[in-house]
Amino acid sequence: MQVEREENRKEVYEMKKETTGSKKVENGMEQEILNGQQPHWEKVFSNTCSRFGDEPSYPARKAAAIFEKEGKKKILELGGGQGRDTCFFASRGFSVHSLDYTESGTKAMKEKAEESGFGKYVTALRHDARNPLPFEAETFDACYSHMLYCMALTTDELEFLCKEIKRVLKPGGINIYTARHTGDAHYGTGTHRGEDMYEIAGGFIVHFFSREKVENLAKEYGSFELEEFEEGELPRKLYMVTMRK
């Protein structure tokens, strides 16, 4: 039955993609350019073992505190990159399934987890977040993603992802994500790639979030909370969104 449900979800998603055409999607976005981010990130992660450092991010520390307080133990992490937050969650005793769409990222996650002695708590898988999540319904207590939502994902793809996350969360589950917002210094700079996406220095495409977009993505959840924070040298300005099933 699970295989049948998985195939049904894939079929619906593929039909949805076909309506946009193979090269372009609505609002003039070139799908080939958006798809090009995967090999770009693969190269970035292959060239450095700690692109974003080894210390856990602020949202990971805050998310861990929330998960601990509410007894959430089994965590799904999306866009885990090279595992800095993954290993932090594991160090706190969480069971983490961490997904990333680069081979070099998932390899780095596994190596860091093993080297840190937390290998038994981490399952690292390669997966494209635009596709159905490879899990049964109501598998996880919580989902966490740091800046995955502001990658080269269209609004339709983000809506699909939110529904998939909700599907794999248990009743009362939490979905915490971060995204750069329209108050960020890079918003509106570089090359426009459709919607609120801009290709900035280094060839990275960023999808900047408005509060309206946050509210739209939270429609199918029971409630949401929003916090603004800053990170990095620019500094990047981000939203941290906590949605509850």
Secondary structure, DSSP 8 states (H G I E B T S, - for coil): -HHHHHHHHHHHHHHHHHTT-SSEEGGGEEHHHHHTHHHHHHHHHHH-S-TT-SS--HHHHHHHHHHHHTT--EEEEES-TTSHHHHHHHHTT-EEEEEES-HHHHHHHHHHHHHHT-GGGEEEEE--TTS--SS-TT-EEEEEEESSTTSS--HHHHHHHHHHHHHHEEEEEEEEEEEEBTTSTTTT-SEE-STTEEE-GGG-EEE-B-HHHHHHHTTTSSEEEEEEEEETTTTEEEEEEEEE-
